[in-house]
């Protein structure tokens, strides 16, 4: 019997804590109202990557916190891998049963045991994989990158999967201790409670609706470079410092300069996020135009395309520099990033004005229309 749960390429692939759940949600358009009102603001702090502020727990480095997306279409559950292995007689059959019930299984796996990774038999390296299918006699269908970083389906036999799940957490701490300069200051929080197993199940019974004022708040914070965590103190303490919204371009430039100063490569994930953020913003304008929140005559989605093109050109420039072993100068970095920032700011302010007017107008209407 073959089990194959559907996945779709998501709007964000830069980080797995976005990539995996969005791959499940993107199976249909029902998630878009929630997605377009949440994946707006971003932030960065010294020593950390540029990240999206999707929900109040986005500031945390804990994987459990990062995956609490708050989307009503996604049921998320979690247990430590040790607890799972200690309570089931046959782990492989237990995973198959989860799949039969419609659960996608995200596992922390040790690349030391996975033949398609460069760490195979070389070092212990903990990373996530998403199990989304099974075929008797073949094994488990896993969404994961190969050794060259290309995303696709990797097949894992039950013995290989069990070995990759079963490594003691102490081996990762030992590997981290050997890192040049030691592990980053957030490493302990990021590894707390891991290795871990997450279950995702799609539930289409509660489709979200667009909250226009929430979107306006996110966009306003982005344009004003405001710390959005201050809005949610009742959920989690605000985190001061760092750079938010438009100011995050400067924070990203600082991170690139700091990496170049110590001989490290530029941060690949944040540069991909830069491009994806601009692509998603353009899709957001198209969605809002179709839903009547933005006037099509303003052609905001068309006027946004040069911003996306600038972001793509900026990312490509850094990739080429990295391939040639060249370190970008501070002037290079800030010049490229400021071009993107300056191109998007007036369009964002235009969108804010239209959205504010539309939200006020619909608020005054007797009927409550969905997006």
C-alpha positions in Angstrom: 0.0 0.0 0.0 1.3 3.5 -0.9 0.6 6.6 1.2 1.4 9.9 -0.4 0.2 13.1 1.4 0.2 16.2 -0.9 2.8 18.9 -0.8 3.1 22.1 -2.8 6.2 24.3 -3.2 5.7 27.1 -0.6 6.2 30.8 -1.0 9.1 30.8 1.5 11.8 28.1 1.4 14.7 30.0 3.0 14.1 28.4 6.5 12.6 25.0 7.2 10.4 26.2 10.0 8.5 28.1 7.3 9.2 25.7 4.4 7.6 22.6 5.9 4.3 23.9 7.3 3.7 26.2 4.3 4.3 23.2 2.0 1.3 21.6 3.6 -0.8 24.7 3.7 -0.1 25.7 0.1 -2.1 22.6 -1.1 -5.0 25.0 -1.7 -5.7 28.8 -1.5 -7.7 28.7 1.7 -4.7 29.7 3.8 -4.0 32.9 1.8 -6.0 35.4 4.0 -4.0 34.3 7.0 -0.7 34.1 5.1 -0.9 37.6 3.6 -1.8 39.3 6.8 1.0 37.6 8.8 4.1 37.2 6.7 4.9 40.9 6.4 7.2 42.2 9.1 10.8 41.1 9.5 13.6 41.8 11.9 17.3 41.0 12.7 19.5 41.2 15.7 23.3 41.1 15.8 24.6 37.6 15.5 21.3 36.3 14.1 19.8 35.9 10.7 17.1 38.0 9.1 13.8 36.4 10.0 10.0 37.0 9.6 7.8 38.1 12.4 4.9 35.8 11.7 3.5 35.6 15.3 4.6 36.7 18.8 6.8 33.7 19.4 8.8 34.3 16.2 11.5 36.0 18.3 12.3 32.7 20.0 15.0 30.3 18.7 13.1 27.3 20.0 11.8 25.1 17.2 8.6 24.4 19.1 7.9 28.1 19.4 8.7 28.7 15.7 6.2 26.1 14.6 3.3 27.6 16.5 2.1 29.4 13.5 -1.5 30.0 14.6 -3.0 29.1 11.3 -6.5 27.6 11.9 -6.0 25.2 9.0 -3.0 23.4 10.6 -3.1 21.2 13.7 0.5 21.0 15.2 1.5 18.5 17.9 4.9 17.7 19.2 6.8 15.1 21.4 10.5 14.5 22.0 12.0 11.7 19.9 13.1 9.9 23.0 9.6 9.8 24.4 8.2 8.6 21.0 10.8 5.8 20.7 10.3 4.8 24.4 6.5 4.4 24.0 6.1 2.5 20.7 7.0 -1.1 20.0 7.6 -0.6 16.3 8.6 3.0 15.4 8.4 2.4 11.7 4.8 1.1 11.9 3.9 3.9 14.3 5.1 6.4 11.7 3.1 4.7 8.9 0.0 4.9 11.1 0.5 8.6 11.6 0.6 8.9 7.8 -2.5 6.8 7.4 -4.3 9.3 9.7 -3.3 12.2 7.6 -0.4 13.4 9.7 2.8 14.7 8.1 5.8 13.9 10.4 8.7 16.3 10.9 11.7 14.5 12.3 15.0 15.6 13.6 17.5 13.4 11.8 21.2 12.9 12.2 22.8 13.4 8.8 25.6 11.1 9.9 23.3 8.2 9.0 21.9 9.6 5.7 23.8 8.6 2.6 22.6 11.5 0.4 24.1 14.2 2.7 27.7 15.4 2.8 27.9 14.7 6.5 27.3 11.0 6.0 29.7 9.0 8.2 31.7 12.2 8.7 30.0 14.1 11.5 26.9 14.3 13.5 24.6 17.0 12.3 21.0 17.4 13.4 18.5 18.7 10.8 14.8 18.5 10.1 13.1 16.3 7.4 9.4 16.0 6.6 8.0 12.5 6.1 5.0 12.7 3.8 4.6 9.2 2.4 5.4 5.5 2.6 5.6 2.6 0.1 5.8 -1.0 1.3 9.1 -2.5 0.3 10.6 0.9 -0.5 10.5 3.0 2.6 9.5 6.5 3.6 9.1 9.4 1.4 11.0 12.4 2.8 11.1 16.1 1.7 14.7 17.1 2.3 17.7 18.6 0.4 20.3 16.3 -1.1 24.1 16.8 -0.8 24.0 19.6 -3.3 21.2 21.5 -1.6 18.6 20.6 -4.1 15.1 20.0 -2.6 13.2 16.9 -3.5 12.0 13.5 -2.3 14.5 11.3 -0.6 13.6 7.7 0.1 14.6 6.4 3.5 14.4 2.7 4.5 13.0 2.0 7.9 16.5 0.9 9.4 18.2 4.0 8.1 15.4 6.3 9.4 15.5 4.6 12.8 19.3 5.0 13.0 19.0 8.7 12.1 16.3 9.2 14.7 18.1 7.4 17.5 21.4 9.3 18.0 21.9 10.5 21.6 21.6 14.3 21.9 25.0 14.5 23.6 26.7 13.9 20.2 25.4 17.2 18.8 26.6 19.1 21.9 30.1 17.6 21.3 30.0 18.6 17.7 29.0 22.2 18.6 31.8 22.5 21.1 34.3 21.9 18.3 32.9 24.8 16.2 35.5 27.6 15.6 34.8 30.1 18.4 32.2 27.8 19.9 28.5 27.6 19.2 26.4 30.9 18.8 24.8 32.3 21.9 21.3 31.1 20.8 22.4 27.5 20.2 21.3 26.2 23.6 17.8 27.5 23.1 17.6 26.2 19.6 18.5 22.7 20.7 16.3 22.6 23.8 14.0 19.6 23.8 15.6 18.1 20.6 15.7 15.7 18.9 12.0 16.2 18.4 9.0 14.9 16.4 6.3 17.2 15.1 2.9 16.1 13.6 1.1 18.4 11.2 -2.4 17.7 10.0 -4.4 19.8 7.5 -7.9 20.7 8.7 -9.9 22.6 6.2 -13.0 23.1 8.4 -11.9 26.5 9.7 -10.8 28.7 6.8 -9.3 32.0 7.9 -10.6 35.4 6.9 -8.5 38.5 6.2 -8.2 41.0 9.0 -7.4 44.2 7.1 -6.5 46.1 10.2 -4.0 43.5 11.3 -2.4 43.8 7.9 -2.4 47.6 8.1 -0.6 47.4 11.5 2.0 45.0 10.1 2.7 47.2 7.1 2.8 50.3 9.2 5.3 48.8 11.6 7.4 47.7 8.6 7.4 51.2 7.0 8.1 52.9 10.4 10.8 50.3 11.3 8.8 49.8 14.5 9.3 46.9 16.9 6.2 44.8 16.4 6.9 42.6 19.4 5.7 45.5 21.6 2.2 45.0 20.3 2.0 41.5 21.9 3.3 41.9 25.4 0.4 40.0 26.8 1.5 36.9 24.8 5.3 37.1 25.2 7.7 39.8 26.5 8.8 42.3 23.9 12.4 42.1 22.8 14.2 45.4 22.5 17.0 46.3 20.1 17.6 44.9 16.7 16.4 46.3 13.4 12.8 46.0 12.2 11.0 46.6 8.9 12.9 49.0 6.5 15.7 49.4 9.1 16.4 45.6 8.8 18.2 46.3 5.5 20.9 48.0 7.6 20.9 45.1 10.0 21.4 42.7 7.1 24.2 44.9 5.8 25.9 44.8 9.2 25.6 41.0 9.3 27.2 40.7 5.8 30.0 43.1 6.8 30.6 41.2 10.1 30.8 37.8 8.2 33.3 39.3 5.7 35.5 40.7 8.4 36.1 37.3 9.9 36.4 35.4 6.6 33.0 33.8 6.6 30.7 33.7 3.5 27.7 36.0 3.3 24.5 34.6 4.8 22.7 32.6 2.1 19.4 32.1 4.0 18.7 35.8 4.6 19.5 36.7 1.0 17.0 34.1 -0.3 14.5 35.5 2.3 15.1 39.0 0.8 14.0 37.8 -2.6 11.1 35.7 -1.4 9.8 38.6 0.7 9.6 40.8 -2.3 8.0 38.1 -4.4 5.4 37.5 -1.8 4.7 41.2 -1.4 3.9 41.4 -5.1 1.6 38.4 -4.8 0.0 40.0 -1.9 -0.9 43.1 -3.9 -2.4 40.9 -6.7 -4.5 39.0 -4.1 -5.8 42.2 -2.5 -6.6 43.7 -5.9 -8.6 40.7 -6.9 -10.4 40.8 -3.5 -11.3 44.4 -3.8 -9.0 45.7 -1.1 -6.8 47.6 -3.5 -8.0 49.4 -6.6 -6.8 47.6 -9.8 -6.4 51.0 -11.4 -3.6 51.8 -9.1 -1.7 48.9 -10.6 0.3 48.3 -7.4 1.2 44.7 -8.3 2.6 45.8 -11.6 4.5 48.7 -10.1 6.0 46.4 -7.6 7.8 44.2 -10.1 10.9 46.4 -10.4 11.3 46.0 -6.6 11.4 42.2 -7.0 13.8 42.5 -9.9 16.1 44.6 -7.8 16.0 42.0 -5.0 16.8 39.2 -7.5 19.7 41.2 -8.9 21.1 41.9 -5.4 21.0 38.3 -4.4 22.6 37.3 -7.7 25.4 39.8 -7.2 26.2 38.3 -3.8 26.1 34.7 -5.1 28.5 35.7 -7.9 30.9 37.3 -5.4 30.8 34.2 -3.2 31.5 32.0 -6.2 34.5 34.1 -7.1 35.7 34.3 -3.5 35.3 38.0 -3.4 34.3 39.9 -0.2 31.8 42.6 -0.9 32.8 46.0 0.5 30.6 47.8 3.0 29.9 50.3 0.2 28.8 47.5 -2.2 26.5 46.0 0.4 24.7 49.1 1.6 24.4 50.5 -1.9 22.6 47.4 -3.3 20.3 46.9 -0.3 19.4 50.6 -0.1 18.3 50.5 -3.7 15.7 47.9 -2.8 14.6 49.7 0.3 14.2 53.0 -1.5 12.3 51.5 -4.3 9.7 49.8 -2.1 9.0 52.5 0.5 6.8 54.8 -1.6 4.8 51.8 -2.9 4.3 50.5 0.6 3.0 53.9 1.7 0.6 53.9 -1.2 -0.7 50.5 -0.3 -1.2 51.6 3.3 -3.3 54.6 2.3 -5.6 52.4 0.1 -5.9 49.6 2.6 -6.8 52.0 5.4 -9.5 53.6 3.3 -10.9 50.1 2.3 -10.9 48.9 5.9 -12.8 51.9 7.1 -15.3 51.6 4.3 -15.9 47.9 4.9 -16.2 48.5 8.6 -19.0 50.9 7.9 -20.9 48.5 5.7 -23.8 46.5 7.2 -22.6 43.1 5.9 -19.3 41.5 6.9 -17.6 40.3 3.7 -14.9 37.7 3.5 -11.7 38.3 1.7 
